[in-house]
Each structure stands twice: as structure tokens, then as C-alpha cells.
């Protein structure tokens, strides 16, 4: 638990505004004085977006930064190389492109939970923090909507249609979610014929009161036509 808190604190304080001289016209993806930084930092491959914008990491011996390039260059995320070995956990990792926004995962300690953020596709600014999402971790597949717990009471899920800027609450039983990371209780998410099925496991005995936990499975079915016609 202390390890998770330590990494969370690190991820909170490393977001820095990099000096202007770091960003030249030439891509920077190496540190001449430290081969470990060069070999173990960010992947500098370019991601091409639907609107022909580009997304790519760069780094030197001092800084690591993620650039969104369209008509201009925008720094989406930056951190110092002091934490270069944690780039994949702490940096912005591209998850999904929407019409107006980009979804990134970030700030992940060793055992989760992660943080998800929405970034404006035009200016690279972070618009909204979503914290941990409910999604298929094996496929890392995201849809035109995202799902997350509405608040700490865990009494409802929010179904958020990103491009439509509309969200809806789906009531759930808060007594079913007592894991340290309740989002991880969801293990199957399927979208078929506009029917979204979310499956989760819960302790039938409520918070492990018996010596042996009796697990049960529940499915939530959502007809998306009712929410996003």
C-alpha cells in the first residue's frame, strides 16, 4: 500500500512545464551521456490520427515530453528524466481517438488504479480527468463511450458518451463492490447489436464474513439505443 501511495505522489508532482529550448525542429530521442535513458525511456514512434495530426514522444537527458502536432505543436505531457524508467506507468499512453478528444491512460502505480484523461485534439490541453475506467483490460478496447463509478459511494456507474457530451447514470448495488480497486471486479465487457453487457464478480457473503468467500457473477445489460439514439 505504501508503494502505491509513493508512486501516486510521484505522478502528482512530476508534471512540469519544460523550458522552450527543449523543443527544436529535430526529433530528440536519445541521451548521449546515459545509455540507460536512451534504451529504457519512451517509444518515439509516431501515431497518426484520423485528422492527419501526429502524436509522438521525445526525450533528451533532462526531459521527456509528448507532442501533439497539427497546424502547431502542443506539449500534451512532460516529466523529468529522473523518472524515465516509469514513463510507461506515469506518462500519457494513448488509448482512444474521438472526434474532438484523445483518451490517455496515465499515473499508474505498480498495482493500479490508473488515471484516464481526455485531451482536446486541437490544442493538446487536458479537458477532464476520469480516474480509473471500467473496460476490458485484456484487449484494452475502448468504445465511443467510457464507463466509470459516478462517485465514491459506488451506487451508480456513469455511461459517458464522449463526442456527444452526454452522460447517464446506471444504478448498481454498492454492497457488491468492496475490493480495494472496485473497477477491477469487472472482467467482461461486450458490445453486440447495441446491447452493452458488463459482467462483474462479487462476494455473496458481503465483505468476506465467512472463512471462504462465495463468489457470484452478475451481468448488467444496457440497451444503448435508449441512451444514444
N, C-alpha and C positions, 0 to 999 in steps of 0.2 A: 504493500500500500504506500509506503514511504517512497518507493522507487517511482510509482505512478505520479505522486504529488510533485516529486523533484523534476520529472520531465515536463509536467504540466507548467510548472513555474518557469522552466527554461523557455518553453514555447511561448509563454506570455511576454517575456521580456526581450526576446532576441529580434523582434521586428524593428528594424532600424531604417532610417532614411539614409540611403547611400550617397556619398558625395558625387557631384556631377561628373568629375573627371573619370569615374569608373566606366562610363558608358561611351565607348568610341564606336566608330562605324564598323570596325572589325570585330568579329565574334571572338570572345575570350572564353576559352575552355581549358585552361591549364594554369598550373602554378610552377614556375621554373625552379623555385627553391625548395619545394616539398612534393615529392612524387606521390606520397600517400594521399594528399589532397587531390592531385590530378587523377589518380586511379580510383578514388572512392567517393567522389562527390556526385554532382547531378549529371543526369543524362542530357546532353546538349542537342539531341535530335529535334528537328523542327516538327511541330504538329500543325498541319494545315487545316484551317477551319472552313466552314461552308461558304462564308462571305469572302474567302481568299485571305483573311487575316492569318498571321503566323503567331505561334506560341512556342517559346524556347527558353531554356535556362542558359545562363552564362556564369562563369566564375573566374576569379583570379586568386592571388594569395591572400587577399583581405576579405573579399565579399562574394556572396552567391546571390544571384537575382534572376527572377523570372520576368521575361518581357512579352508583352502583347504588342504585336506590330501590325498596324493597319495603315491609315494615312499618316499616323505618327507612331512613336514608340512610347509605350506606357509600362512602367515598372509595377507589376502586379504584387510581387512579394520580394522581400530581401532579408538576408541574415548575414552575420559574420561567419567566416570560415572556422571560427573557434568550435562551431558545432557541425562541421562538414559531414561527419560520419552519421549524423541524424537527419540529413537532408530529406531522405525518403519519408521519415516519420513527421518531421516538423514543417517541411516545406509544403508548398501548394502542389498537389498532384491532381492532374486533370481527370475528371470523372465523366462529364457530360456537357454537350453543347446544346443550348437552347436558342431560340430566335434572338433574344435580347441579352441573354446572360450565359455565363460559363459557371459550371459547378466544379468546385475543387474540394478534395479532402486535405486536411492539414492537422497539425498539432496532435499527433498520435503518440501516446506513451507506449511502452512495450506491450501492455496487455489491454489497450483501449481504455475508455472510448475515444473515438476520433472527433474532430470538429469538421463540419462542412460549411463552406461559404459560397455565396453567389457573387459573381463579379460582373460588372457591366461590360459588355462586349465592345463598346465604343471607347471608353476611357480607362478601362482596367481597374476601376475603383470597386472596393468591396461594398456591396449593397446590403447584404443580410448575412448574419451568422445563423446557421441551422442546428449547430451542435451535432450530436450523433443521429444518423438516419437509420431507418429500418429498410433493409434491402438484402438482396441475395449476395452474401459475401463470397461464395464460390465463383460466381460468374462476374461479379462486380457490374451487373447490368442495372442501368437506370432508365426510367421511362420519362414521359412528358410531365410527370408529377413526382413529388417526393413525399415520403411518409415519416412522421416523427411524433413523439409524445408531445401533446399540447403544453403540458406544464408538469411540475414535479409531483402533482397528485396522482398522475398516471391513470386518470379516469377517462381519458379520450385520446384518440390519435388525430393528428391533423393531416388531411389529404390536401396537399398544396399543388395546384396546377400553375407551374412556374410562368409560362408565357401568357396565360390568361389573367395572372394576378388575382386568382380566386382560390380560396381555401375553405375547407369544410371539416367539421369535427365528427369523428366516428366514435361513439361511446364504447368503452371497454370496461371490464371488471378490474379495478385496481388491485384487488386481493390476489390476482393471478400473477402479478409482476413484483417479485421480491428478490430477484437476482441483483447482484452488485451492478451489473450493466443490463437493465431490463430489455434494452433493444436487442440484445443477443439471444433472448428467448425465442425470437422469431427465426425460423430456419428454412421456411419455404415461402416463396412469393411467386405467384403465377398469374399472368395476364393472358386471357384467352376469350375471344369473342366479346370483348369489352367487359368481361367479368374478372375482377381482381380478387384472387384468393390469397389470403395471408394466413399462414399456419404457425402456431406457437405452442410451446410446451410449458406446462405449469405444474406446480406441486399440489396435488389433490388434497393433501393433508394440511395445507396452509402453513407456509414458513417452516417446514421440516419439523413438526412437533413429534412425529414418530421417529423411531430409530432408523427405519428405512423409508426413504422418500418414495411416494407413489406418484409417478409421473403420468400426466394425462395430456392429450393433444386437443386443441381447439382450432377450428377454422373460421375465419371471418371472410364472408363473401360480400363484395361491393360491386354493384352494378354501376359502372362508370357513366352510362348514358343518363343516369339521374343527376349526375353532378357536372358533366361536361358534354352537353348535347352538341 
